């Protein structure tokens, strides 16, 4: 796997189970056992997913006596969001330009349609 932090994060986010775990952790800190409940997999399998998320820096796991709470690391998602924001701006600008172009085409088409209708009316009157 690449040492590029963003690639590691996207790789961790690529799995739907890990995204579901992050969605649950967005609601607040919880234990591994509670995280595993909605999934039809073993606790060790969930732990493997948690290790991937932890290596990516997306979650942190603590230790409080027998309880091992997991929590989301929102700052780690900021790097992903910053990367996505560049493309969001790019595509919004492109879509804005496309919208302007389509409006120009429609504006240019409207006089042609009006002129064509007027010509048709004259033809009908002469008949």
Buried (B, 14 or more C-beta within 10 A) or exposed (E): EEEEEEEBBBBBBEEEBBEBBBEBBEEEBBBBEEBBEEBEEEEEEBBBBBEBBBBBBBBBBEEEEEEBBBBBBEEBBEEBEEEEEEEEEEEEEEEEEEEEEEEEEEEEEEEEEEEEEEEEEEEEEEE
